[in-house]
Structure formats: structure tokens, C-alpha cells
Amino acid sequence: MMPRNVFTQAELAYLHGDRRLARVATVGKDGSPHVVPTGWIHNLETDTIDITGHDLEGTKKFRDVVHSRRAAVVIDDLASVHPWQPRAVEVRGRAETLREPTPLIRIYLERINSWGMDESPPHPTR
């Protein structure tokens, strides 16, 4: 499957809804994966996912991106538990760290996966 470079309208509506927390994945110098919850925004001007957080420059995720220049993020929730209906947008891509005006990790879209963006559940209810 070819990587997409833009979000669909359904993905944009989801990203600009009421989601505040995501999980960002980075890789350490030793190759070990690292996944942690984090704050984020979809930056409309740059069409990137910008990772934010308290004392971001002092975190392992920030150091990992300085080293690897790669990151992934999953923004997800449950539309319903009866029936079970998870929704998510996953973004993988090149990443950079910015220190000014506010420290952040910027993830440039190389691959986008999403599920549960429509009304129907992704799996039959048991």
C-alpha cells in the first residue's frame, strides 16, 4: 500500500474533535522501543502532528527523536463499548525537535493508518 500524504476529511474531523491524549513511540540509541502518553495537536499550517508536554526537552522521547529523527503516534478512543467500537489515527514519519518558541516534537506524515472512522464497528459484536 502506498503511503498517503494527507488526512481524509473523516480523519481531520476526528483529530480536531475532543481528543487530548495520544501515545508516542520512539526508538532509543540502543534500539529499544519507548512508548508513552503525551499531549499533541494537529498543526494545520504544517500538516504535522506536534507532540507537546511538561519539560519536554528533558524527556527520553525528546532525546530519542534528536538521535533517530523518527517517531510514531497513535491518537485513539472508544466510540462505543456496546458494541465495541475503537477508533484511531496512527501516524508514522520523520520527526524533528524544536526548542523555540515552545519545545515540541514535530512528526511529518509519511504513513497514516486509521480505523473506526465510519459508523460501523470494525469487528462483529460477540
Chimera marker file (.cmm) of the C-alpha trace (Angstrom):
<marker_set name="trace">
<marker id="1" x="0.000" y="0.000" z="0.000" r="1" g="1" b="0" radius="0.5"/>
<marker id="2" x="1.320" y="3.423" z="-0.944" r="1" g="1" b="0" radius="0.5"/>
<marker id="3" x="1.785" y="5.942" z="1.874" r="1" g="1" b="0" radius="0.5"/>
<marker id="4" x="-0.714" y="8.776" z="1.952" r="1" g="1" b="0" radius="0.5"/>
<marker id="5" x="0.415" y="12.335" z="2.423" r="1" g="1" b="0" radius="0.5"/>
<marker id="6" x="-2.801" y="13.970" z="3.617" r="1" g="1" b="0" radius="0.5"/>
<marker id="7" x="-5.520" y="13.233" z="6.130" r="1" g="1" b="0" radius="0.5"/>
<marker id="8" x="-9.015" y="12.339" z="4.925" r="1" g="1" b="0" radius="0.5"/>
<marker id="9" x="-11.923" y="14.550" z="5.981" r="1" g="1" b="0" radius="0.5"/>
<marker id="10" x="-13.020" y="11.882" z="8.495" r="1" g="1" b="0" radius="0.5"/>
<marker id="11" x="-9.510" y="11.757" z="9.995" r="1" g="1" b="0" radius="0.5"/>
<marker id="12" x="-9.369" y="15.553" z="10.236" r="1" g="1" b="0" radius="0.5"/>
<marker id="13" x="-12.765" y="15.667" z="11.960" r="1" g="1" b="0" radius="0.5"/>
<marker id="14" x="-11.552" y="13.050" z="14.426" r="1" g="1" b="0" radius="0.5"/>
<marker id="15" x="-8.231" y="14.817" z="15.108" r="1" g="1" b="0" radius="0.5"/>
<marker id="16" x="-9.971" y="18.147" z="15.706" r="1" g="1" b="0" radius="0.5"/>
<marker id="17" x="-12.584" y="16.604" z="17.990" r="1" g="1" b="0" radius="0.5"/>
<marker id="18" x="-12.264" y="16.228" z="21.730" r="1" g="1" b="0" radius="0.5"/>
<marker id="19" x="-9.169" y="14.021" z="21.928" r="1" g="1" b="0" radius="0.5"/>
<marker id="20" x="-6.363" y="15.324" z="24.143" r="1" g="1" b="0" radius="0.5"/>
<marker id="21" x="-4.064" y="12.375" z="24.810" r="1" g="1" b="0" radius="0.5"/>
<marker id="22" x="-2.031" y="10.172" z="22.493" r="1" g="1" b="0" radius="0.5"/>
<marker id="23" x="0.774" y="7.649" z="22.711" r="1" g="1" b="0" radius="0.5"/>
<marker id="24" x="4.058" y="8.468" z="21.037" r="1" g="1" b="0" radius="0.5"/>
<marker id="25" x="6.594" y="5.797" z="20.098" r="1" g="1" b="0" radius="0.5"/>
<marker id="26" x="10.303" y="6.441" z="19.670" r="1" g="1" b="0" radius="0.5"/>
<marker id="27" x="13.439" y="4.315" z="19.450" r="1" g="1" b="0" radius="0.5"/>
<marker id="28" x="16.386" y="4.724" z="21.830" r="1" g="1" b="0" radius="0.5"/>
<marker id="29" x="20.080" y="4.713" z="20.901" r="1" g="1" b="0" radius="0.5"/>
<marker id="30" x="20.233" y="1.018" z="21.834" r="1" g="1" b="0" radius="0.5"/>
<marker id="31" x="17.291" y="0.202" z="19.521" r="1" g="1" b="0" radius="0.5"/>
<marker id="32" x="14.802" y="-0.282" z="22.359" r="1" g="1" b="0" radius="0.5"/>
<marker id="33" x="11.257" y="0.943" z="21.694" r="1" g="1" b="0" radius="0.5"/>
<marker id="34" x="9.744" y="3.524" z="24.020" r="1" g="1" b="0" radius="0.5"/>
<marker id="35" x="6.002" y="4.331" z="24.166" r="1" g="1" b="0" radius="0.5"/>
<marker id="36" x="4.476" y="6.960" z="26.458" r="1" g="1" b="0" radius="0.5"/>
<marker id="37" x="1.280" y="9.007" z="26.724" r="1" g="1" b="0" radius="0.5"/>
<marker id="38" x="1.644" y="12.600" z="25.609" r="1" g="1" b="0" radius="0.5"/>
<marker id="39" x="-0.109" y="15.793" z="24.656" r="1" g="1" b="0" radius="0.5"/>
<marker id="40" x="-0.418" y="16.666" z="20.978" r="1" g="1" b="0" radius="0.5"/>
<marker id="41" x="-2.013" y="18.887" z="18.351" r="1" g="1" b="0" radius="0.5"/>
<marker id="42" x="-2.590" y="18.612" z="14.617" r="1" g="1" b="0" radius="0.5"/>
<marker id="43" x="-0.792" y="21.626" z="13.197" r="1" g="1" b="0" radius="0.5"/>
<marker id="44" x="-2.935" y="22.808" z="10.274" r="1" g="1" b="0" radius="0.5"/>
<marker id="45" x="-0.224" y="25.153" z="8.986" r="1" g="1" b="0" radius="0.5"/>
<marker id="46" x="2.411" y="22.422" z="8.606" r="1" g="1" b="0" radius="0.5"/>
<marker id="47" x="0.047" y="19.394" z="8.390" r="1" g="1" b="0" radius="0.5"/>
<marker id="48" x="2.081" y="17.677" z="11.106" r="1" g="1" b="0" radius="0.5"/>
<marker id="49" x="1.390" y="16.130" z="14.464" r="1" g="1" b="0" radius="0.5"/>
<marker id="50" x="3.140" y="18.211" z="17.116" r="1" g="1" b="0" radius="0.5"/>
<marker id="51" x="3.933" y="16.435" z="20.378" r="1" g="1" b="0" radius="0.5"/>
<marker id="52" x="3.845" y="18.598" z="23.487" r="1" g="1" b="0" radius="0.5"/>
<marker id="53" x="4.286" y="18.062" z="27.191" r="1" g="1" b="0" radius="0.5"/>
<marker id="54" x="5.684" y="19.173" z="30.504" r="1" g="1" b="0" radius="0.5"/>
<marker id="55" x="9.508" y="19.583" z="30.490" r="1" g="1" b="0" radius="0.5"/>
<marker id="56" x="9.585" y="18.008" z="27.016" r="1" g="1" b="0" radius="0.5"/>
<marker id="57" x="13.268" y="18.813" z="26.412" r="1" g="1" b="0" radius="0.5"/>
<marker id="58" x="14.210" y="16.710" z="29.438" r="1" g="1" b="0" radius="0.5"/>
<marker id="59" x="12.343" y="13.580" z="28.320" r="1" g="1" b="0" radius="0.5"/>
<marker id="60" x="13.550" y="10.344" z="26.774" r="1" g="1" b="0" radius="0.5"/>
<marker id="61" x="11.171" y="10.791" z="23.835" r="1" g="1" b="0" radius="0.5"/>
<marker id="62" x="12.793" y="14.154" z="23.011" r="1" g="1" b="0" radius="0.5"/>
<marker id="63" x="16.313" y="12.663" z="23.244" r="1" g="1" b="0" radius="0.5"/>
<marker id="64" x="15.240" y="9.672" z="21.127" r="1" g="1" b="0" radius="0.5"/>
<marker id="65" x="13.989" y="11.940" z="18.328" r="1" g="1" b="0" radius="0.5"/>
<marker id="66" x="17.186" y="14.027" z="18.457" r="1" g="1" b="0" radius="0.5"/>
<marker id="67" x="19.048" y="10.769" z="17.842" r="1" g="1" b="0" radius="0.5"/>
<marker id="68" x="16.787" y="8.818" z="15.444" r="1" g="1" b="0" radius="0.5"/>
<marker id="69" x="14.762" y="11.566" z="13.715" r="1" g="1" b="0" radius="0.5"/>
<marker id="70" x="11.785" y="9.125" z="13.613" r="1" g="1" b="0" radius="0.5"/>
<marker id="71" x="8.565" y="8.755" z="15.630" r="1" g="1" b="0" radius="0.5"/>
<marker id="72" x="5.054" y="7.354" z="15.509" r="1" g="1" b="0" radius="0.5"/>
<marker id="73" x="1.915" y="8.426" z="17.326" r="1" g="1" b="0" radius="0.5"/>
<marker id="74" x="-1.490" y="6.844" z="17.937" r="1" g="1" b="0" radius="0.5"/>
<marker id="75" x="-4.485" y="9.009" z="18.825" r="1" g="1" b="0" radius="0.5"/>
<marker id="76" x="-7.378" y="6.758" z="19.830" r="1" g="1" b="0" radius="0.5"/>
<marker id="77" x="-10.544" y="6.298" z="21.838" r="1" g="1" b="0" radius="0.5"/>
<marker id="78" x="-13.669" y="4.171" z="22.019" r="1" g="1" b="0" radius="0.5"/>
<marker id="79" x="-16.705" y="5.403" z="20.112" r="1" g="1" b="0" radius="0.5"/>
<marker id="80" x="-18.720" y="2.763" z="21.957" r="1" g="1" b="0" radius="0.5"/>
<marker id="81" x="-18.215" y="-0.186" z="24.290" r="1" g="1" b="0" radius="0.5"/>
<marker id="82" x="-21.586" y="-1.793" z="23.378" r="1" g="1" b="0" radius="0.5"/>
<marker id="83" x="-20.891" y="-2.639" z="20.602" r="1" g="1" b="0" radius="0.5"/>
<marker id="84" x="-17.097" y="-2.473" z="20.922" r="1" g="1" b="0" radius="0.5"/>
<marker id="85" x="-16.015" y="0.287" z="18.541" r="1" g="1" b="0" radius="0.5"/>
<marker id="86" x="-12.400" y="1.503" z="18.749" r="1" g="1" b="0" radius="0.5"/>
<marker id="87" x="-11.294" y="4.467" z="16.628" r="1" g="1" b="0" radius="0.5"/>
<marker id="88" x="-7.765" y="5.623" z="15.939" r="1" g="1" b="0" radius="0.5"/>
<marker id="89" x="-5.387" y="7.528" z="13.722" r="1" g="1" b="0" radius="0.5"/>
<marker id="90" x="-1.793" y="6.304" z="13.614" r="1" g="1" b="0" radius="0.5"/>
<marker id="91" x="0.919" y="8.476" z="12.062" r="1" g="1" b="0" radius="0.5"/>
<marker id="92" x="4.481" y="7.370" z="11.341" r="1" g="1" b="0" radius="0.5"/>
<marker id="93" x="7.194" y="9.537" z="9.922" r="1" g="1" b="0" radius="0.5"/>
<marker id="94" x="10.259" y="11.673" z="10.048" r="1" g="1" b="0" radius="0.5"/>
<marker id="95" x="10.441" y="13.732" z="13.210" r="1" g="1" b="0" radius="0.5"/>
<marker id="96" x="12.334" y="16.747" z="14.449" r="1" g="1" b="0" radius="0.5"/>
<marker id="97" x="12.726" y="18.503" z="17.755" r="1" g="1" b="0" radius="0.5"/>
<marker id="98" x="12.075" y="22.221" z="18.075" r="1" g="1" b="0" radius="0.5"/>
<marker id="99" x="13.075" y="24.282" z="21.105" r="1" g="1" b="0" radius="0.5"/>
<marker id="100" x="11.591" y="27.681" z="20.231" r="1" g="1" b="0" radius="0.5"/>
<marker id="101" x="9.151" y="29.239" z="20.796" r="1" g="1" b="0" radius="0.5"/>
<marker id="102" x="7.899" y="26.207" z="22.763" r="1" g="1" b="0" radius="0.5"/>
<marker id="103" x="9.658" y="22.819" z="22.831" r="1" g="1" b="0" radius="0.5"/>
<marker id="104" x="7.910" y="20.196" z="20.728" r="1" g="1" b="0" radius="0.5"/>
<marker id="105" x="8.435" y="17.119" z="18.609" r="1" g="1" b="0" radius="0.5"/>
<marker id="106" x="7.087" y="17.556" z="15.076" r="1" g="1" b="0" radius="0.5"/>
<marker id="107" x="6.106" y="14.407" z="13.168" r="1" g="1" b="0" radius="0.5"/>
<marker id="108" x="5.893" y="14.727" z="9.385" r="1" g="1" b="0" radius="0.5"/>
<marker id="109" x="3.324" y="12.425" z="7.777" r="1" g="1" b="0" radius="0.5"/>
<marker id="110" x="4.842" y="9.529" z="5.864" r="1" g="1" b="0" radius="0.5"/>
<marker id="111" x="2.292" y="6.864" z="6.673" r="1" g="1" b="0" radius="0.5"/>
<marker id="112" x="-1.223" y="7.245" z="8.060" r="1" g="1" b="0" radius="0.5"/>
<marker id="113" x="-3.411" y="4.352" z="9.214" r="1" g="1" b="0" radius="0.5"/>
<marker id="114" x="-6.872" y="4.861" z="10.646" r="1" g="1" b="0" radius="0.5"/>
<marker id="115" x="-9.765" y="2.706" z="11.707" r="1" g="1" b="0" radius="0.5"/>
<marker id="116" x="-13.254" y="3.155" z="13.110" r="1" g="1" b="0" radius="0.5"/>
<marker id="117" x="-13.811" y="6.448" z="11.324" r="1" g="1" b="0" radius="0.5"/>
<marker id="118" x="-17.176" y="5.297" z="9.965" r="1" g="1" b="0" radius="0.5"/>
<marker id="119" x="-20.369" y="4.367" z="11.806" r="1" g="1" b="0" radius="0.5"/>
<marker id="120" x="-19.980" y="0.588" z="11.562" r="1" g="1" b="0" radius="0.5"/>
<marker id="121" x="-17.927" y="-1.396" z="14.091" r="1" g="1" b="0" radius="0.5"/>
<marker id="122" x="-14.683" y="-2.851" z="12.697" r="1" g="1" b="0" radius="0.5"/>
<marker id="123" x="-15.448" y="-6.327" z="14.088" r="1" g="1" b="0" radius="0.5"/>
<marker id="124" x="-18.689" y="-8.244" z="14.721" r="1" g="1" b="0" radius="0.5"/>
<marker id="125" x="-20.077" y="-7.901" z="18.230" r="1" g="1" b="0" radius="0.5"/>
<marker id="126" x="-19.739" y="-11.048" z="20.325" r="1" g="1" b="0" radius="0.5"/>
<link id1="1" id2="2" r="1" g="1" b="0" radius="0.2"/>
<link id1="2" id2="3" r="1" g="1" b="0" radius="0.2"/>
<link id1="3" id2="4" r="1" g="1" b="0" radius="0.2"/>
<link id1="4" id2="5" r="1" g="1" b="0" radius="0.2"/>
<link id1="5" id2="6" r="1" g="1" b="0" radius="0.2"/>
<link id1="6" id2="7" r="1" g="1" b="0" radius="0.2"/>
<link id1="7" id2="8" r="1" g="1" b="0" radius="0.2"/>
<link id1="8" id2="9" r="1" g="1" b="0" radius="0.2"/>
<link id1="9" id2="10" r="1" g="1" b="0" radius="0.2"/>
<link id1="10" id2="11" r="1" g="1" b="0" radius="0.2"/>
<link id1="11" id2="12" r="1" g="1" b="0" radius="0.2"/>
<link id1="12" id2="13" r="1" g="1" b="0" radius="0.2"/>
<link id1="13" id2="14" r="1" g="1" b="0" radius="0.2"/>
<link id1="14" id2="15" r="1" g="1" b="0" radius="0.2"/>
<link id1="15" id2="16" r="1" g="1" b="0" radius="0.2"/>
<link id1="16" id2="17" r="1" g="1" b="0" radius="0.2"/>
<link id1="17" id2="18" r="1" g="1" b="0" radius="0.2"/>
<link id1="18" id2="19" r="1" g="1" b="0" radius="0.2"/>
<link id1="19" id2="20" r="1" g="1" b="0" radius="0.2"/>
<link id1="20" id2="21" r="1" g="1" b="0" radius="0.2"/>
<link id1="21" id2="22" r="1" g="1" b="0" radius="0.2"/>
<link id1="22" id2="23" r="1" g="1" b="0" radius="0.2"/>
<link id1="23" id2="24" r="1" g="1" b="0" radius="0.2"/>
<link id1="24" id2="25" r="1" g="1" b="0" radius="0.2"/>
<link id1="25" id2="26" r="1" g="1" b="0" radius="0.2"/>
<link id1="26" id2="27" r="1" g="1" b="0" radius="0.2"/>
<link id1="27" id2="28" r="1" g="1" b="0" radius="0.2"/>
<link id1="28" id2="29" r="1" g="1" b="0" radius="0.2"/>
<link id1="29" id2="30" r="1" g="1" b="0" radius="0.2"/>
<link id1="30" id2="31" r="1" g="1" b="0" radius="0.2"/>
<link id1="31" id2="32" r="1" g="1" b="0" radius="0.2"/>
<link id1="32" id2="33" r="1" g="1" b="0" radius="0.2"/>
<link id1="33" id2="34" r="1" g="1" b="0" radius="0.2"/>
<link id1="34" id2="35" r="1" g="1" b="0" radius="0.2"/>
<link id1="35" id2="36" r="1" g="1" b="0" radius="0.2"/>
<link id1="36" id2="37" r="1" g="1" b="0" radius="0.2"/>
<link id1="37" id2="38" r="1" g="1" b="0" radius="0.2"/>
<link id1="38" id2="39" r="1" g="1" b="0" radius="0.2"/>
<link id1="39" id2="40" r="1" g="1" b="0" radius="0.2"/>
<link id1="40" id2="41" r="1" g="1" b="0" radius="0.2"/>
<link id1="41" id2="42" r="1" g="1" b="0" radius="0.2"/>
<link id1="42" id2="43" r="1" g="1" b="0" radius="0.2"/>
<link id1="43" id2="44" r="1" g="1" b="0" radius="0.2"/>
<link id1="44" id2="45" r="1" g="1" b="0" radius="0.2"/>
<link id1="45" id2="46" r="1" g="1" b="0" radius="0.2"/>
<link id1="46" id2="47" r="1" g="1" b="0" radius="0.2"/>
<link id1="47" id2="48" r="1" g="1" b="0" radius="0.2"/>
<link id1="48" id2="49" r="1" g="1" b="0" radius="0.2"/>
<link id1="49" id2="50" r="1" g="1" b="0" radius="0.2"/>
<link id1="50" id2="51" r="1" g="1" b="0" radius="0.2"/>
<link id1="51" id2="52" r="1" g="1" b="0" radius="0.2"/>
<link id1="52" id2="53" r="1" g="1" b="0" radius="0.2"/>
<link id1="53" id2="54" r="1" g="1" b="0" radius="0.2"/>
<link id1="54" id2="55" r="1" g="1" b="0" radius="0.2"/>
<link id1="55" id2="56" r="1" g="1" b="0" radius="0.2"/>
<link id1="56" id2="57" r="1" g="1" b="0" radius="0.2"/>
<link id1="57" id2="58" r="1" g="1" b="0" radius="0.2"/>
<link id1="58" id2="59" r="1" g="1" b="0" radius="0.2"/>
<link id1="59" id2="60" r="1" g="1" b="0" radius="0.2"/>
<link id1="60" id2="61" r="1" g="1" b="0" radius="0.2"/>
<link id1="61" id2="62" r="1" g="1" b="0" radius="0.2"/>
<link id1="62" id2="63" r="1" g="1" b="0" radius="0.2"/>
<link id1="63" id2="64" r="1" g="1" b="0" radius="0.2"/>
<link id1="64" id2="65" r="1" g="1" b="0" radius="0.2"/>
<link id1="65" id2="66" r="1" g="1" b="0" radius="0.2"/>
<link id1="66" id2="67" r="1" g="1" b="0" radius="0.2"/>
<link id1="67" id2="68" r="1" g="1" b="0" radius="0.2"/>
<link id1="68" id2="69" r="1" g="1" b="0" radius="0.2"/>
<link id1="69" id2="70" r="1" g="1" b="0" radius="0.2"/>
<link id1="70" id2="71" r="1" g="1" b="0" radius="0.2"/>
<link id1="71" id2="72" r="1" g="1" b="0" radius="0.2"/>
<link id1="72" id2="73" r="1" g="1" b="0" radius="0.2"/>
<link id1="73" id2="74" r="1" g="1" b="0" radius="0.2"/>
<link id1="74" id2="75" r="1" g="1" b="0" radius="0.2"/>
<link id1="75" id2="76" r="1" g="1" b="0" radius="0.2"/>
<link id1="76" id2="77" r="1" g="1" b="0" radius="0.2"/>
<link id1="77" id2="78" r="1" g="1" b="0" radius="0.2"/>
<link id1="78" id2="79" r="1" g="1" b="0" radius="0.2"/>
<link id1="79" id2="80" r="1" g="1" b="0" radius="0.2"/>
<link id1="80" id2="81" r="1" g="1" b="0" radius="0.2"/>
<link id1="81" id2="82" r="1" g="1" b="0" radius="0.2"/>
<link id1="82" id2="83" r="1" g="1" b="0" radius="0.2"/>
<link id1="83" id2="84" r="1" g="1" b="0" radius="0.2"/>
<link id1="84" id2="85" r="1" g="1" b="0" radius="0.2"/>
<link id1="85" id2="86" r="1" g="1" b="0" radius="0.2"/>
<link id1="86" id2="87" r="1" g="1" b="0" radius="0.2"/>
<link id1="87" id2="88" r="1" g="1" b="0" radius="0.2"/>
<link id1="88" id2="89" r="1" g="1" b="0" radius="0.2"/>
<link id1="89" id2="90" r="1" g="1" b="0" radius="0.2"/>
<link id1="90" id2="91" r="1" g="1" b="0" radius="0.2"/>
<link id1="91" id2="92" r="1" g="1" b="0" radius="0.2"/>
<link id1="92" id2="93" r="1" g="1" b="0" radius="0.2"/>
<link id1="93" id2="94" r="1" g="1" b="0" radius="0.2"/>
<link id1="94" id2="95" r="1" g="1" b="0" radius="0.2"/>
<link id1="95" id2="96" r="1" g="1" b="0" radius="0.2"/>
<link id1="96" id2="97" r="1" g="1" b="0" radius="0.2"/>
<link id1="97" id2="98" r="1" g="1" b="0" radius="0.2"/>
<link id1="98" id2="99" r="1" g="1" b="0" radius="0.2"/>
<link id1="99" id2="100" r="1" g="1" b="0" radius="0.2"/>
<link id1="100" id2="101" r="1" g="1" b="0" radius="0.2"/>
<link id1="101" id2="102" r="1" g="1" b="0" radius="0.2"/>
<link id1="102" id2="103" r="1" g="1" b="0" radius="0.2"/>
<link id1="103" id2="104" r="1" g="1" b="0" radius="0.2"/>
<link id1="104" id2="105" r="1" g="1" b="0" radius="0.2"/>
<link id1="105" id2="106" r="1" g="1" b="0" radius="0.2"/>
<link id1="106" id2="107" r="1" g="1" b="0" radius="0.2"/>
<link id1="107" id2="108" r="1" g="1" b="0" radius="0.2"/>
<link id1="108" id2="109" r="1" g="1" b="0" radius="0.2"/>
<link id1="109" id2="110" r="1" g="1" b="0" radius="0.2"/>
<link id1="110" id2="111" r="1" g="1" b="0" radius="0.2"/>
<link id1="111" id2="112" r="1" g="1" b="0" radius="0.2"/>
<link id1="112" id2="113" r="1" g="1" b="0" radius="0.2"/>
<link id1="113" id2="114" r="1" g="1" b="0" radius="0.2"/>
<link id1="114" id2="115" r="1" g="1" b="0" radius="0.2"/>
<link id1="115" id2="116" r="1" g="1" b="0" radius="0.2"/>
<link id1="116" id2="117" r="1" g="1" b="0" radius="0.2"/>
<link id1="117" id2="118" r="1" g="1" b="0" radius="0.2"/>
<link id1="118" id2="119" r="1" g="1" b="0" radius="0.2"/>
<link id1="119" id2="120" r="1" g="1" b="0" radius="0.2"/>
<link id1="120" id2="121" r="1" g="1" b="0" radius="0.2"/>
<link id1="121" id2="122" r="1" g="1" b="0" radius="0.2"/>
<link id1="122" id2="123" r="1" g="1" b="0" radius="0.2"/>
<link id1="123" id2="124" r="1" g="1" b="0" radius="0.2"/>
<link id1="124" id2="125" r="1" g="1" b="0" radius="0.2"/>
<link id1="125" id2="126" r="1" g="1" b="0" radius="0.2"/>
</marker_set>
